[in-house]
Amino acid sequence: MGAIDSGSVPVPEYAVTTSLSCDGNLNTFRYLEKRKGVPFTFLDVPYRDDEASVEYLADQLKTFAKELETRFHRPFDIEKLRDAIKIENETRRELMRFFRLQSERYYPGELISHLYMMMGMHLLIGSRKFLDLIRFMIEDIKKYPKFEGKKILWIHLLPFYQETLQKYLNSNQKYQIIASDIIIDSMEEMDAEKPFHALAKKIIRNLYNGSYSHKAEMVGRLAETLHPDAVIQFCHWGCKQSSGGSILLKEKMQEMQIPMLILDGDGIDRRNSHDGQIKTRLEAFLEMLDSGEKEETSEKEEKKIC
């Protein structure tokens, strides 16, 4: 909203949003419609994963495609959509190859690198250029040395500006983020012959859709694949779902005997950042990882800090 109000981003001719991930998201588009006259389509995503729900969302997507045809006077090419889905399937498989390699090798990067990857996965997946980029990264990472430090799986937002997090996680050979759930929030293999139904399944089965227990199970499967030494979840103060469900994920990680740290803060606005608290909690957690202590000890330390 601020970007459009300030003129940094041109006012769009049309917009689309969903009920997925963030309950407050719809109000952004209502605001744009009221203040800037931007019409939009709202895709209502069901929580349930069944045939009726997939059909319901697929019909909405078909209607949306027809709406775009009418508004922009361009025919919808379903063959191009099928091709994009085939490329997306290949890209996702290649990305998992890269993540497996990143759990084995030191690959210098920064917190913001994962946000760039997230943007690519959401805006460019399905394009040949992004697939070529992932393949380049696969060949590039093979040139780097074996990683001997602690592998971290990151959950939710990445406050890339946070001083302490930058210190410990930007190009550090002791601690490396090997993947983030916001990058691979959907791992659905898609059927290119039924593209609208494939897109509907992808959205419904997204780990940010439905109950938090669904997300915990998907993160658990990701952990089984990548074998992280620890999980860190950043609970953005503006996200009720993340804060409210984090304990469910912590319980899942305890079942898998994977230490987990829950950090609270502002994932976007540095003016609301309290680096001191994050520094204290993160350093205590990393010290626990380095010493090989059990997570019970870390939980006691967290209670003292709180």
C-alpha positions, 0 to 999 in steps of 0.5 A: 500500500505504501509503495503505491501511495508513494508512487514507487509502484505504478497503480496496477490495472488489475489485481488478484489475491487469495485467502491463503497464508495471511488473513489480513491480505484481503484488506490490502486489495480492498484498500487499493480498490477503494482508494485507487480504483483497482478491480481485483479477483479474490480466490477463495481457497478451501482448507480441505483437500478433497475432490470437491475442494479442488473442483471448487478452486479450479473453477475459480481459476478458470473464471479468473483466466476468462476475466483476464482475457476480457480485460486485456483483450488477449486469448488465453493459451492453455498450451503455454500453461501446460508448458510452464507447469512442466518446467515448474515440475523440473525446477522443483526437482532441481531445487531439491537437488540443490538443497541436498547439496547445500546441506553437504557443502559450504555455499556463501550466502546471506539472509537476503539470498533466501528472500531472493530465492523465495521471490524466484520460486513465486514469480519466476517458477515455470520460466526457463530462465529460472530453471537455468539459474537453479541448474547453474547453482547446482554446478556452482555449489559442487566447487565449494568445500564440504560443510562441517558446521551446523545446518539450519532449517529456517521457518517463516520470515527472514529479517534480513536487516537484523544485525545479530542474524547477519553476523551469525548467518551471512557467509558463516562457515559455522552456521548455514541456512540450508533451506527455508519453508517460504521458498518451498511452501509447495512441493506438489508434483503437478499434472500438466494435462489438467492445469487448472486442477493442478494449480488448485491442488498446489494451492490447497496443499500449500503448507501455509493453507489450513491448520498449523498441524498441516504445516508442521507435518510438511516441515517434518517431511522436509527435515527428514529429507535435509537432516538439519541440525536445528530449526529456527522459526521467526515469529513476525509480530504481525502474524497471528498464525505463526505465533499461535502455531509455533508450539505445534511445530516445536512439539513435532521437532521434539518428536524428531529430536531436532532442536528448535528455537522460536524468535519473536520480532519484526520481519519487515520494519527495523524500527520495531527491531530489538536486537539485544533480545534476539542476540541473547536467545540466538547465542544461547541456542547456538552455544547449546548446539555447539556443545551438543547439549539436549534441547531441554537445557536450551528450554530452561535457558529460554525461560530464564531469558524470557 
